[in-house]
Amino acid sequence: MAALCQPVETQGPLHPWSQPAGLAAPLGQPRSAHDVGSVAAKRRWGYWALPILSGDRPVGKLDAAADRTDDVLRVNAIHQDMPFSRATAAAVHQKIRAPADWLGLDLRLPAGSQWA
């Protein structure tokens, strides 16, 4: 497989790619990648999981929130649907840093992860 890095983007949680395939989800399971109505301990992806795209392929999900009290963009998790190449990981990190810089927030990545 070629080691080319496609442009990386994130999509809003209501984008169709955020929704699971199939018409009906099993009872008790959320119908989307965001678990707004779920108790925190039962969330799989986070409150608002933003899809991460590499080119036109969904490759992961970003669970992050702006904490204006602490002036921080807090990344709770970066879920990889498949292991990221180094180039993709660097592009994802850059795409996460851009809104933090734009909002004037410090970026806080998950402690103890490859991202910190």
N, C-alpha and C positions, 0 to 999 in steps of 0.2 A: 504494500500500500504506500502511496506517495506520502512524503512527510511535509506536504504543503499545508500551510495554515490558512484556512478560510477566514474571512472577516467574522468576528464574533459579535453578536448582538444579544440583547435581552428583549423580551416581549412582555407586554402587560399581562397580568394574571387572567384577564378575561379574553385574551386572544384564543382563537380556536385550538391552537397547538397546546394550550394549557389544559385542555379538556381531554380526558381519557377516551380511547377508541371505544366504539360500541354505543348502542342506544340506551342501554339501561345498566346502571351499576348495581351490584348486589346490595341488599338492604343493609343499612348501617355503615356503608362506605361512602365517602364523599364523591361527588360526581366530577370534581375538578382537582387541579393540582394545589389549590389553596384550601385550607381547612378552617375557614373563618368560623364556622359554627361548632367546631370541635373543641373539646377541652385540651389545653396545652399538652398534657401528658400523652394524649392519643393522636396528636398530629404527626403525620408522616413526613411532610415536606416543610411545614411551617405555616404561619398565618397567611402570608401572601407569598407564594413561591413563583418567582419570575422565571420563565423558560430562558435558557441560554442556548443560542443558536450558533452553529459554526457553518457559515454559508447558509444553506437552506435546511440543514439538519438540526433537529433538537438534540443537544448533547448533555444537558444538565439542567439544574434548577438552582436559583439563588434565593436564599431566605435572608433578607436584610431589612433593616428599618432605620429611619433617621430618628435619633434621640436628640431633640433640640435642647433639652435641659442640660445635657452634657456636651453639646456641640459635637456629636459623633454620628457617623454612619456605621451602625453596628451590623456586621455580617454574622448571622447566627450559624449558617451552614452553607456550603456549596456542595450540592448533590451532583455527582457525576453519573450520568446514565451509562457511560463507558469511560475508561481511563483517558484522561486528557494527555495529549502529547505536550512536550515542553512548550512548543510554540502556542498551542491552544491555551495552556495554562497561563502563559504570559499575557496573551490577548484578553483572556477573561479578567485577569487581575487589573489590566489597564482599563477595561470597560467598567469595572467596579470603582476604580479610583476616580474616573472622570466625573461622575455625579457628585461624589464627595467633595472634590475640588470646586465644582460649580456651585454647590450649596455652601461652601466655606466650612465644611465639617471635617474633622479628623476621621480617618478610616480605621476601624477596629475589626481585625480579622479574627476568626476562631482561634483561641489559644491552643497551642500544642498541635496545630495542624500544619500541613505543608504550606499553607497560605500565609502563616504568621511570620 
